[in-house]
C-alpha cells in the first residue's frame, strides 16, 4: 500500500515525538497533525486530532475524530466521538468534489471539469469543563459553552449554551446543570483559569457548588 507524502510526514513526526508522548499520556497510536496541546492532557488510542487545540487537564478517549476544533480546559471527550470534519458546498448546484477544490492553487480546469475553490473547514469551539458522551457527533462550526454536557450518541447541529445538558438525535435541550445563580457565578468566576494552587485548595468542595463558589470568592477577596 502506497503512503502519501503528507501521511508519511505525519507518521515520522509522531515517531520523533515518542518521548513527549510517553511523558504526557498521549497514545502512540494517536495521530496529531498541526495541533497544540496544553499541559496534562490525555489523548487515547487511535484518536485523530487535526488542526486543533486542547487546553490543560482535558482528555480525549480512544477512537475519537476531531478536526479544526478548539477545546478548553478540564473538558472530557469520550470514546468514538466525531467532532468537526469537512463540509460540502450545499448552496452550489452540485456538492460533488469533482466541482470544487480545497486548495486555491488547484482552482481551474482539470482532467474532467472546472473546479472552484471552497473552504470546507469551519472552526468548532468547545468550552471549558465540557463533557461529551461516547459516540456523539458534533457538526463543524458549532459552539458549545462552558460547563455543558452532551449525552452519548447525540447528534449536535446547533450551538449549546453554558451549563446546558443536551441529548438525542438530533440533540435537544434537557435542562440546566444548576440553577441560574450558580451558573452565573461559575461563569463569572471562571475557575478553570485560576492557578493550579488555587484550584487545588478548593478541589475538595467540587461536590458542593455553593460552598465551592463561596470559598473561591473568599480567596479572590483576600487577594484584592
Buried (B, 14 or more C-beta within 10 A) or exposed (E): EEEEEEEEEBEEEBEEBEEEBEEBEBBEEBBBBEBEBBEBBBBBEBBBBBBBBBBBBBBBBBBBBBBBBBBBBBBBBBBBBBBBBBBEBEEEEEEEBEBBBEEEEEBEEEEEEEBEEBEBBBBBBBBBBBBBBBBBBBBBBBBBBBBBBBBBBBBBEEEBBBBBBBBBEEBEEEEBBBEEEBBEBBBEBEBBEBEEEBBEBBEEBEEEBEEBBBBBEEBEEEEE
